[in-house]
Amino acid sequence: MPTNANAEAAWNYHEVTKHSYTSVRTNPHFLDFRNQPLPFKIYPALEPSRMPTEVRQTGVAALSAIAASVPAQTNAAPDLEAVAQLLYLSAGITRQRKYSGGEIYFRAAACTGALYEVDLYLICRELANLEAGVYHFAPAEFGLRRLRAGDYRSVLVEATGSEPAIVHAPLTIVCTCTYWRNAWKYQARTYRHFGWDNGTMLANLLAVATALGLPAKVVCGFVDATVNRLLDVDSGREVAFSLVAIGHDSGLFAQTAPPAQTTPRTLAEISPLGFETVPLSRDEVDYPLMREMHAASALDSAEEVAAWRGRTRLGSTEIPDFPPPAGPVVRLQPLSDAEMPRDPIEQVILRRGSSRRFARTPISLAQLSTLLDRATRGVPADFLVPMGSQLNHLTLIVHAVEGLDSGAYVFHRDRGVLECLKHGNFRDQAGYLGLEQQLPADAAVDIFFLADLRPIFDRFGNRGYRAVQLEAGILAGKLYLAAYAQRLGATGLTFYDDDVTRFFSPHAEGKSATLLVAVGHGVKRRRLEPE
Ligand SMILES: Cc1cc2nc3c(=O)[nH]c(=O)nc-3n(C[C@H](O)[C@H](O)[C@H](O)COP(=O)(O)O)c2cc1C
């Protein structure tokens, strides 16, 4: 089995799952609606305990919440109400709609195909109104099912090689992804979607944590087998993908764990649970390529984890960035704190819904600038060190932004400028690049994410692929929120991989397309069927 350091598996996965004009036309796959997977994990034998649905409003402006984070050492612990708020606003059901094939339960964060393959689990010490335990979040009942009683945080401390945020966190949320729930539609490309769909959820979670005054940190470095065993997931079907440490206890972990609740630390000591779960559908199709990709990016020991995380340093530069602008630049003009819309994070999350149609009317340069500025101020994560490091870079096709000529641009985050690569009306090309959909052709601006995978794989091995896709999802989630905070619309989109690179070349030569977000004026906010 290949080890994480040999990134051949990630290169192979990436190449094989590229979309192209030919690949989408030669793929015989069709959607078998009689075999559509359930969008929920259900433990029939475990009764969920309901969480409070009436929660306090923080009133914190969404554009502030997405741009900031609470300093890591701030002592704070969530109570049950805060837990409910974090879960509802990141993974809760916010709307439902009937359609010809049944009913869709839309969630707080955008998700490819509305298939919702990400589940959340809590590992916590005793919190106000919540006993210590390992819990599964059940969005349908808005409740928690307790899988284990007692304080199991020491297992996570061990699994993360004593990652400081995990050591001090009263609560860690583990995000898992279930292959079949998304692969039913997207086949082997689903592994990319794990990062995207987990990421949009994390954008909400991080923003809400900030609004609640809780430090939060995304952790991608952990011993996979230990975390999967703690949750007792069937790792051939469902896998832990990311952890989020929430809150901070300045006392050392060992001092805060009640002695009566000392728990196992090693893999062998964690007993299986064997809880029954409801089958997702009649049959499941296995896509071994994804399991291979996941296994090849596994970390096997606390020592390997400790060596994996840390400074993002890629190649010779500390924070990788595009070379300085070589062409004409336009300075961004973001709104100041005093000028920006102050719609609270809770309202903006509930208002959000992927635009299904854009009007071809312009947005302002101030809106675009605010969007880019606020969404890219840094993500607290164990692979983005120092804070502010970024693996993905944003390139734009501008169609209708007042004060900006139509054309292709690169966003130089460090300089606060857009560099023009070429002028022109590229609506048709953008529609083509976005898998021949109308949305990117009609948007005011299409934001393409590009990543130079070579130095990322050199630094992080196969697991760098998880990290780069997850970061793309988080940035996409922040762009969504920044758009809706300004009463604009947005949608994530998929794309023709190599055509995107070609369009932005020579600038993009050697880089890979990782995601696309279209922004503009949505024609109506009503949610229709997924794409
Ligand atoms: C990463 C990502 C890619 C997406 N790709 C497409 C797409 O190619 N076409 C489309 O119409 N919608 C796309 N969507 C939108 C989803 O269909 C939408 O999020 C889902 O139906 C849930 O609806 P909501 O976002 O309104 O809550 C994408 C969403 C995400 C997060």
The ligand as an ORCA input file, in Angstrom:
! r2SCAN-3c Opt
* xyz 0 1
  C     -18.893     22.748     -4.612
  C     -20.254     22.917     -5.216
  C     -20.445     22.667     -6.572
  C     -21.697     22.835     -7.129
  N     -21.854     22.632     -8.471
  C     -23.039     22.931     -9.058
  C     -23.190     22.845    -10.474
  O     -22.257     22.441    -11.180
  N     -24.381     23.208    -10.992
  C     -25.426     23.640    -10.227
  O     -26.471     23.980    -10.755
  N     -25.310     23.735     -8.869
  C     -24.149     23.387     -8.280
  N     -24.020     23.481     -6.907
  C     -25.153     23.923     -6.081
  C     -25.830     22.737     -5.368
  O     -26.645     22.044     -6.272
  C     -26.630     23.259     -4.202
  O     -25.734     23.702     -3.219
  C     -27.528     22.201     -3.604
  O     -28.576     21.874     -4.479
  C     -28.108     22.647     -2.277
  O     -28.887     23.791     -2.459
  P     -28.585     25.169     -1.734
  O     -27.171     25.553     -2.035
  O     -29.576     26.131     -2.337
  O     -28.779     24.980     -0.281
  C     -22.781     23.259     -6.321
  C     -22.587     23.468     -4.964
  C     -21.341     23.285     -4.402
  C     -21.151     23.516     -2.944
*
